[in-house]
Amino acid sequence: MQLIVSPGAVKAFRKMPQKDAETLLGKLQKVADAPKGKHSAAKQMTDHPGFRLRHGDWRAVYRLDFDAGRMVVDRVGKRGEIYR
């Protein structure tokens, strides 16, 4: 599956500490490589049609589009800010 990061998420990645950004991107890539696999840091959200992936205090909100073969990362941010 192709991993696509929205411009807003790219901006947020640039503001993050480099180590956290690299780890979060690595986890997102693992999900994109096996979207139907079991990922302990990923969970389907109840109030949003997408999923979230966590790393420490950081969260990434993404959507899976199986028809198009892509995973779109919509937002990235700290735990307290991402769900607003």
TIVO-2410 file (N, C-alpha, C; in nm, 3 decimals):
# residues 84
REC num residu      c1      c2      c3 atome chaine
REC   1      M   0.085  -0.117   0.000     N      A
REC   1      M   0.000   0.000   0.000    CA      A
REC   1      M   0.090   0.124   0.000     C      A
REC   2      Q   0.052   0.224  -0.076     N      A
REC   2      Q   0.129   0.348  -0.085    CA      A
REC   2      Q   0.099   0.437   0.035     C      A
REC   3      L   0.203   0.489   0.099     N      A
REC   3      L   0.189   0.579   0.213    CA      A
REC   3      L   0.192   0.723   0.164     C      A
REC   4      I   0.084   0.796   0.189     N      A
REC   4      I   0.074   0.937   0.148    CA      A
REC   4      I   0.057   1.020   0.274     C      A
REC   5      V   0.140   1.123   0.289     N      A
REC   5      V   0.135   1.211   0.405    CA      A
REC   5      V   0.085   1.347   0.359     C      A
REC   6      S  -0.022   1.395   0.423     N      A
REC   6      S  -0.081   1.524   0.386    CA      A
REC   6      S   0.017   1.638   0.417     C      A
REC   7      P   0.002   1.752   0.351     N      A
REC   7      P   0.091   1.865   0.376    CA      A
REC   7      P   0.090   1.910   0.523     C      A
REC   8      G  -0.026   1.906   0.587     N      A
REC   8      G  -0.033   1.944   0.728    CA      A
REC   8      G   0.043   1.848   0.816     C      A
REC   9      A   0.038   1.720   0.783     N      A
REC   9      A   0.111   1.620   0.860    CA      A
REC   9      A   0.261   1.634   0.838     C      A
REC  10      V   0.302   1.667   0.716     N      A
REC  10      V   0.444   1.689   0.688    CA      A
REC  10      V   0.496   1.805   0.773     C      A
REC  11      K   0.419   1.910   0.782     N      A
REC  11      K   0.457   2.027   0.862    CA      A
REC  11      K   0.471   1.987   1.010     C      A
REC  12      A   0.379   1.904   1.058     N      A
REC  12      A   0.385   1.860   1.197    CA      A
REC  12      A   0.508   1.771   1.220     C      A
REC  13      F   0.540   1.684   1.124     N      A
REC  13      F   0.659   1.599   1.137    CA      A
REC  13      F   0.785   1.684   1.149     C      A
REC  14      R   0.791   1.793   1.075     N      A
REC  14      R   0.909   1.879   1.078    CA      A
REC  14      R   0.926   1.947   1.214     C      A
REC  15      K   0.818   1.968   1.286     N      A
REC  15      K   0.824   2.033   1.418    CA      A
REC  15      K   0.856   1.935   1.530     C      A
REC  16      M   0.840   1.807   1.503     N      A
REC  16      M   0.865   1.703   1.604    CA      A
REC  16      M   1.015   1.681   1.623     C      A
REC  17      P   1.053   1.626   1.739     N      A
REC  17      P   1.193   1.581   1.753    CA      A
REC  17      P   1.222   1.475   1.647     C      A
REC  18      Q   1.341   1.480   1.589     N      A
REC  18      Q   1.374   1.396   1.475    CA      A
REC  18      Q   1.358   1.247   1.506     C      A
REC  19      K   1.401   1.203   1.623     N      A
REC  19      K   1.393   1.062   1.658    CA      A
REC  19      K   1.247   1.015   1.664     C      A
REC  20      D   1.160   1.096   1.725     N      A
REC  20      D   1.018   1.062   1.733    CA      A
REC  20      D   0.954   1.058   1.595     C      A
REC  21      A   0.989   1.154   1.510     N      A
REC  21      A   0.934   1.159   1.374    CA      A
REC  21      A   0.976   1.036   1.295     C      A
REC  22      E   1.102   0.997   1.305     N      A
REC  22      E   1.150   0.880   1.232    CA      A
REC  22      E   1.082   0.752   1.281     C      A
REC  23      T   1.064   0.740   1.413     N      A
REC  23      T   1.000   0.621   1.468    CA      A
REC  23      T   0.854   0.614   1.426     C      A
REC  24      L   0.783   0.726   1.434     N      A
REC  24      L   0.642   0.730   1.395    CA      A
REC  24      L   0.626   0.699   1.247     C      A
REC  25      L   0.711   0.756   1.164     N      A
REC  25      L   0.706   0.725   1.019    CA      A
REC  25      L   0.735   0.578   0.993     C      A
REC  26      G   0.828   0.521   1.068     N      A
REC  26      G   0.858   0.379   1.053    CA      A
REC  26      G   0.739   0.292   1.088     C      A
REC  27      K   0.668   0.327   1.195     N      A
REC  27      K   0.548   0.253   1.234    CA      A
REC  27      K   0.439   0.267   1.129     C      A
REC  28      L   0.423   0.388   1.075     N      A
REC  28      L   0.324   0.409   0.970    CA      A
REC  28      L   0.357   0.327   0.846     C      A
REC  29      Q   0.484   0.318   0.812     N      A
REC  29      Q   0.525   0.239   0.695    CA      A
REC  29      Q   0.496   0.091   0.717     C      A
REC  30      K   0.517   0.042   0.840     N      A
REC  30      K   0.487  -0.098   0.870    CA      A
REC  30      K   0.338  -0.126   0.852     C      A
REC  31      V   0.254  -0.032   0.894     N      A
REC  31      V   0.110  -0.048   0.875    CA      A
REC  31      V   0.076  -0.047   0.726     C      A
REC  32      A   0.138   0.043   0.651     N      A
REC  32      A   0.114   0.051   0.506    CA      A
REC  32      A   0.158  -0.077   0.435     C      A
REC  33      D   0.266  -0.137   0.484     N      A
REC  33      D   0.315  -0.261   0.423    CA      A
REC  33      D   0.223  -0.380   0.452     C      A
REC  34      A   0.156  -0.379   0.568     N      A
REC  34      A   0.065  -0.488   0.605    CA      A
REC  34      A  -0.059  -0.428   0.670     C      A
REC  35      P  -0.147  -0.364   0.593     N      A
REC  35      P  -0.261  -0.293   0.651    CA      A
REC  35      P  -0.363  -0.382   0.722     C      A
REC  36      K  -0.369  -0.508   0.685     N      A
REC  36      K  -0.464  -0.598   0.752    CA      A
REC  36      K  -0.399  -0.677   0.865     C      A
REC  37      G  -0.271  -0.651   0.889     N      A
REC  37      G  -0.198  -0.720   0.995    CA      A
REC  37      G  -0.232  -0.662   1.131     C      A
REC  38      K  -0.178  -0.725   1.234     N      A
REC  38      K  -0.201  -0.680   1.370    CA      A
REC  38      K  -0.088  -0.586   1.412     C      A
REC  39      H  -0.125  -0.464   1.452     N      A
REC  39      H  -0.028  -0.364   1.492    CA      A
REC  39      H  -0.069  -0.312   1.630     C      A
REC  40      S   0.017  -0.331   1.728     N      A
REC  40      S  -0.019  -0.297   1.866    CA      A
REC  40      S  -0.039  -0.148   1.888     C      A
REC  41      A   0.026  -0.064   1.810     N      A
REC  41      A   0.016   0.081   1.829    CA      A
REC  41      A  -0.099   0.142   1.749     C      A
REC  42      A  -0.164   0.064   1.663     N      A
REC  42      A  -0.272   0.116   1.577    CA      A
REC  42      A  -0.407   0.071   1.630     C      A
REC  43      K  -0.505   0.160   1.615     N      A
REC  43      K  -0.639   0.129   1.664    CA      A
REC  43      K  -0.741   0.207   1.580     C      A
REC  44      Q  -0.855   0.142   1.552     N      A
REC  44      Q  -0.961   0.212   1.480    CA      A
REC  44      Q  -1.028   0.309   1.577     C      A
REC  45      M  -1.055   0.429   1.530     N      A
REC  45      M  -1.117   0.530   1.615    CA      A
REC  45      M  -1.269   0.512   1.614     C      A
REC  46      T  -1.333   0.544   1.725     N      A
REC  46      T  -1.477   0.526   1.736    CA      A
REC  46      T  -1.556   0.646   1.685     C      A
REC  47      D  -1.502   0.766   1.700     N      A
REC  47      D  -1.575   0.886   1.661    CA      A
REC  47      D  -1.526   0.945   1.529     C      A
REC  48      H  -1.444   0.871   1.457     N      A
REC  48      H  -1.384   0.918   1.332    CA      A
REC  48      H  -1.374   0.797   1.240     C      A
REC  49      P  -1.392   0.814   1.111     N      A
REC  49      P  -1.389   0.697   1.022    CA      A
REC  49      P  -1.251   0.637   1.000     C      A
REC  50      G  -1.147   0.695   1.057     N      A
REC  50      G  -1.012   0.646   1.033    CA      A
REC  50      G  -0.953   0.571   1.150     C      A
REC  51      F  -0.820   0.570   1.153     N      A
REC  51      F  -0.743   0.499   1.253    CA      A
REC  51      F  -0.645   0.595   1.318     C      A
REC  52      R  -0.589   0.554   1.431     N      A
REC  52      R  -0.483   0.631   1.494    CA      A
REC  52      R  -0.368   0.539   1.525     C      A
REC  53      L  -0.248   0.595   1.521     N      A
REC  53      L  -0.128   0.522   1.555    CA      A
REC  53      L  -0.056   0.603   1.659     C      A
REC  54      R  -0.009   0.538   1.763     N      A
REC  54      R   0.056   0.612   1.871    CA      A
REC  54      R   0.203   0.577   1.883     C      A
REC  55      H   0.276   0.677   1.930     N      A
REC  55      H   0.417   0.661   1.967    CA      A
REC  55      H   0.444   0.760   2.079     C      A
REC  56      G   0.454   0.711   2.201     N      A
REC  56      G   0.474   0.799   2.315    CA      A
REC  56      G   0.358   0.896   2.327     C      A
REC  57      D   0.386   1.026   2.330     N      A
REC  57      D   0.282   1.129   2.337    CA      A
REC  57      D   0.234   1.172   2.199     C      A
REC  58      W   0.288   1.114   2.093     N      A
REC  58      W   0.255   1.154   1.957    CA      A
REC  58      W   0.151   1.059   1.897     C      A
REC  59      R   0.064   1.116   1.815     N      A
REC  59      R  -0.040   1.040   1.748    CA      A
REC  59      R  -0.043   1.077   1.599     C      A
REC  60      A  -0.076   0.979   1.517     N      A
REC  60      A  -0.099   1.001   1.375    CA      A
REC  60      A  -0.239   0.948   1.343     C      A
REC  61      V  -0.319   1.028   1.275     N      A
REC  61      V  -0.453   0.988   1.233    CA      A
REC  61      V  -0.447   0.962   1.083     C      A
REC  62      Y  -0.494   0.843   1.043     N      A
REC  62      Y  -0.483   0.806   0.901    CA      A
REC  62      Y  -0.607   0.731   0.855     C      A
REC  63      R  -0.619   0.723   0.721     N      A
REC  63      R  -0.728   0.650   0.655    CA      A
REC  63      R  -0.667   0.544   0.564     C      A
REC  64      L  -0.736   0.433   0.551     N      A
REC  64      L  -0.695   0.328   0.458    CA      A
REC  64      L  -0.793   0.323   0.342     C      A
REC  65      D  -0.742   0.328   0.220     N      A
REC  65      D  -0.825   0.319   0.100    CA      A
REC  65      D  -0.778   0.195   0.023     C      A
REC  66      F  -0.845   0.082   0.048     N      A
REC  66      F  -0.803  -0.043  -0.013    CA      A
REC  66      F  -0.827  -0.044  -0.163     C      A
REC  67      D  -0.931   0.024  -0.210     N      A
REC  67      D  -0.960   0.029  -0.354    CA      A
REC  67      D  -0.848   0.097  -0.431     C      A
REC  68      A  -0.797   0.207  -0.376     N      A
REC  68      A  -0.690   0.282  -0.443    CA      A
REC  68      A  -0.551   0.232  -0.402     C      A
REC  69      G  -0.544   0.148  -0.299     N      A
REC  69      G  -0.415   0.097  -0.253    CA      A
REC  69      G  -0.330   0.201  -0.185     C      A
REC  70      R  -0.394   0.288  -0.106     N      A
REC  70      R  -0.317   0.391  -0.037    CA      A
REC  70      R  -0.360   0.411   0.107     C      A
REC  71      M  -0.265   0.458   0.184     N      A
REC  71      M  -0.286   0.493   0.324    CA      A
REC  71      M  -0.253   0.641   0.335     C      A
REC  72      V  -0.351   0.721   0.378     N      A
REC  72      V  -0.334   0.866   0.383    CA      A
REC  72      V  -0.325   0.912   0.529     C      A
REC  73      V  -0.213   0.973   0.564     N      A
REC  73      V  -0.193   1.029   0.698    CA      A
REC  73      V  -0.248   1.171   0.696     C      A
REC  74      D  -0.357   1.193   0.771     N      A
REC  74      D  -0.424   1.323   0.771    CA      A
REC  74      D  -0.363   1.421   0.869     C      A
REC  75      R  -0.338   1.373   0.991     N      A
REC  75      R  -0.289   1.463   1.097    CA      A
REC  75      R  -0.186   1.393   1.182     C      A
REC  76      V  -0.095   1.473   1.237     N      A
REC  76      V   0.005   1.426   1.332    CA      A
REC  76      V   0.015   1.532   1.440     C      A
REC  77      G   0.019   1.489   1.566     N      A
REC  77      G   0.032   1.586   1.674    CA      A
REC  77      G   0.044   1.519   1.809     C      A
REC  78      K   0.052   1.600   1.911     N      A
REC  78      K   0.059   1.549   2.048    CA      A
REC  78      K  -0.076   1.494   2.089     C      A
REC  79      R  -0.072   1.407   2.185     N      A
REC  79      R  -0.191   1.335   2.231    CA      A
REC  79      R  -0.306   1.427   2.267     C      A
REC  80      G  -0.282   1.534   2.339     N      A
REC  80      G  -0.388   1.624   2.384    CA      A
REC  80      G  -0.444   1.714   2.276     C      A
REC  81      E  -0.369   1.731   2.166     N      A
REC  81      E  -0.409   1.825   2.062    CA      A
REC  81      E  -0.471   1.758   1.939     C      A
REC  82      I  -0.436   1.635   1.914     N      A
REC  82      I  -0.470   1.571   1.786    CA      A
REC  82      I  -0.619   1.545   1.769     C      A
REC  83      Y  -0.692   1.524   1.877     N      A
REC  83      Y  -0.832   1.486   1.865    CA      A
REC  83      Y  -0.928   1.606   1.867     C      A
REC  84      R  -0.876   1.725   1.872     N      A
REC  84      R  -0.962   1.844   1.874    CA      A
REC  84      R  -1.011   1.880   1.737     C      A
***
